[in-house]
Structures are given as C-alpha cells and as structure tokens.
Amino acid sequence: MSSCPKCGKKLHLFNVSQFCPACGVNMRFVKFEEDFYREAKIAELSQAAMGVKIKRFKASFVGSKLTYLRIALMFLPVFSLLIPHGGFTLTLPYKETAISFGALGLYQLFSGGDLGYLTQMTASGVSGGAFSALVAALYAYLAVAVCAVLVLLLSIFCFISIKNMQKILAVVASLGVVASVAAIALIARFVSVAGSIPLIEAKNGFGLYVTILLFAAVIVNNVLLIKHPVPVEYTEGAVERAAMWKRVRSGEVKIDDLPQPVVVTEATKKIDEEIAKEEASYEEKLAQKEAAKNG
C-alpha cells in the first residue's frame, strides 16, 4: 500500500482520487516543484559530465595532427610481426616442422602443441643447447608481440587518461624496442648454435628491424604529445559540473542541497535576467489591469 506524500496516511485500493482523503492535498503535485528542481539539477550535472567525456574522447583521437598520427601508427607494430625474422626447420624421423619467427609462426607453435616438445628437448644431452637457445628466442619474440598488442590496445583506449596515456605508450614502446633487440640477439645465437645440429636448419631475417623502427616512431609520436598536449576546449562551467556530478554519485554531496543552477555561468546569468524581465513585465501588466479595473 502507498501513503500520502504529505501527511503519510495509508491509502487503500478504493482511494482512487488524486486528493488525499485525510489532508485533502493533491498528491500528484504535492512535491512537483521539488521534483522539478531536482530533475533540473540532475540534468545540468549529468549532461555536463557526458559532454566532458565526449570532448576528451574526441580530442584523444582527432584533437591534433599528432593524434591522427597516433591512429596511423597504432596498428603498424602488430602488422610488422607478419614479416618473419627468419625461421627454422626441425626434421624428425616421421615429421618435419617448419616455423617462422613471426606472428604466424607463434600461432602455429601454440596451436599445434609443438612448443611443449621444444621445451622438453632442452633437456637433451646432444642438442639441448640449441633447443634452449630456440626457446629463449621464441619467448623473447613473444614479449615483442605482447608489447605490440599493448601499443594497439592502449592507443584505442587512450581517452581513459588523455594526460597520462602518452607516457604509458612511450614506456611500452620502449620495452618493445628492448624486447626486439633481445629477440634479434637470441635468434642470431640460435642460428649460430643450430648450424652444428643436423636435425635443425635455421636462418635469420629482417622483420624485427622493421618492428624496432615502428616502435621508435610510436615513442617519438607520444613524446611529442607529452611536450605538446592535446588541446581540449570545454564549455563554460562544464568541468565544474562534471566534478560536482562525480561527488553527487559517490554520495559525498546530496543533490537536494545544491542550488539551481548548480554552477553560475554567463549563460545562466542571461537566462536569469530574461526570467526577471518577464516577471517584471507580467507584474507591470497585472498592475495596469488592476488600476484600470479600480479606476
């Protein structure tokens, strides 16, 4: 059962009137003014908070020429992994496996279950050194792939922190360069060791050199973004309203305790002036009518 919003009297199913049977108040409009101002304040703050998010989202992607460049660069480290950096062929009595040092080669190793076999072969007394070098090179290449994927994902979600994401991207791309250099050295070491093992035929490549150049381009792009931050233009009072909306949602501030409008700007001042003019005009007309009626 519901109750009257003013006096609290319990209402029954047969109380179908909009007027309270006890105090006679119109229950439909008893708190109309309070609800109206509450909804107005909620609309003012929530729309400003959404507007701030949209501005930041737009600026993070198309805020400057450097952000356009970041969009172009974010895919390239991943795509560069399709260029193999050499490869190896493992010849066994009943099987021959050819794997490239690249994204497709890594997928083939993990999906085909060959990585477990290579790890087991590191314990071999004859060829264990070569297989150990191979596994180390593969894990180094995997680290390169992880860094490339992180560069892509962080670039996509750069709007989360328009100030700090450039620093994070520069650090991840730098780790990608370090991992690429390590992978090149480990692959070269494996190719050198594999030359003395009849079961393995290995060769070097150039794919990781392209990856290093692209990681370096990502670093330069984000360093420039750090030095030349993306400009974000907010409407007057939007940031203050967004901050207040955050406090309201966290429960720190009650919406009913805030004034209307919550943040006074030049736009709200003009609206208040227009309302004051209309009220003054109405009062003047009303006074003229009363004077004419009495005169």
Residue pairs with C-beta under 8 A, 6 or more apart in sequence:
1 10
1 11
1 12
2 10
2 11
3 9
3 10
3 11
4 11
4 20
4 22
4 23
4 25
4 27
5 27
5 30
5 31
6 20
6 23
6 25
6 27
6 30
7 20
7 22
7 23
7 25
9 20
9 21
9 22
9 23
11 20
11 21
15 21
18 26
18 27
18 28
19 25
19 26
19 27
20 27
34 256
37 260
38 255
38 256
40 260
41 255
41 258
41 260
41 261
41 262
42 255
44 241
44 260
44 261
44 262
44 263
45 241
45 242
45 244
45 245
45 248
45 255
45 262
46 245
48 235
48 237
48 238
48 241
48 242
48 245
49 241
49 242
49 245
49 246
51 234
51 235
51 238
51 242
52 234
52 238
52 239
52 242
55 232
55 233
55 234
55 238
56 159
56 162
56 232
57 159
59 67
59 162
59 230
59 231
59 232
60 67
60 158
60 159
60 162
60 165
60 230
61 67
61 71
61 158
61 159
62 68
63 230
63 231
63 232
64 228
64 230
64 231
66 221
66 224
66 225
66 228
66 230
67 225
67 230
69 221
70 155
70 158
70 169
70 218
70 221
70 222
70 225
71 155
73 155
73 214
73 217
73 218
73 221
74 151
74 152
74 155
74 156
74 218
75 152
76 214
76 217
77 147
77 148
77 151
77 152
77 173
77 176
77 211
77 214
77 215
77 218
78 103
78 148
78 149
78 151
78 152
80 148
80 207
80 210
80 211
80 214
81 102
81 103
81 144
81 145
81 148
81 207
81 211
82 102
82 103
82 104
83 102
83 205
83 206
83 207
83 210
83 211
84 100
84 101
84 102
84 104
84 105
84 205
84 207
85 101
85 102
85 141
85 183
85 184
85 187
85 204
85 205
85 206
85 207
85 208
85 209
86 100
86 101
86 187
86 191
86 202
86 203
86 204
86 205
86 207
87 98
87 99
87 100
87 101
87 102
87 105
87 202
87 203
87 205
88 98
88 99
88 101
88 134
88 190
88 191
88 194
88 200
88 201
88 202
88 203
89 96
89 97
89 98
89 99
89 200
89 201
89 202
90 96
90 97
90 98
90 99
90 199
90 200
91 199
91 200
91 201
92 199
97 114
99 105
99 108
99 109
99 114
100 205
101 137
101 138
101 141
101 183
101 187
101 205
101 207
101 208
102 141
102 207
103 145
106 138
106 141
106 142
106 145
108 114
109 115
109 118
109 138
115 135
115 138
118 131
118 134
118 135
118 138
119 131
119 135
121 127
121 128
121 131
122 128
122 131
122 132
122 135
124 131
126 197
127 197
127 199
127 200
129 193
130 190
130 193
130 194
130 196
130 197
130 200
133 186
133 189
133 190
133 193
133 194
134 190
134 194
134 200
136 186
136 190
137 183
137 186
137 187
137 189
137 190
140 179
140 182
140 183
140 186
140 187
141 183
141 187
141 208
143 175
143 179
143 182
143 183
144 176
144 179
144 180
144 183
144 208
144 211
147 172
147 173
147 175
147 176
147 179
147 215
148 176
148 211
148 215
150 172
151 169
151 172
151 173
151 176
151 215
151 218
154 165
154 168
154 169
154 172
155 169
157 165
158 165
158 166
158 169
161 168
162 230
162 232
163 229
166 222
166 223
166 225
166 226
167 222
167 226
169 218
169 222
170 218
170 219
170 222
170 223
170 226
173 215
173 216
173 218
173 219
173 222
174 215
174 219
176 211
176 215
176 218
177 212
177 215
177 216
177 219
180 208
180 211
180 212
180 215
181 212
183 208
184 208
184 209
187 204
187 208
188 204
190 202
191 202
191 203
191 204
194 200
194 201
194 202
195 202
236 265
236 266
236 267
237 263
237 264
237 265
237 267
237 268
240 263
241 262
241 263
244 253
244 258
244 262
244 263
247 253
248 254
248 255
248 258
261 268
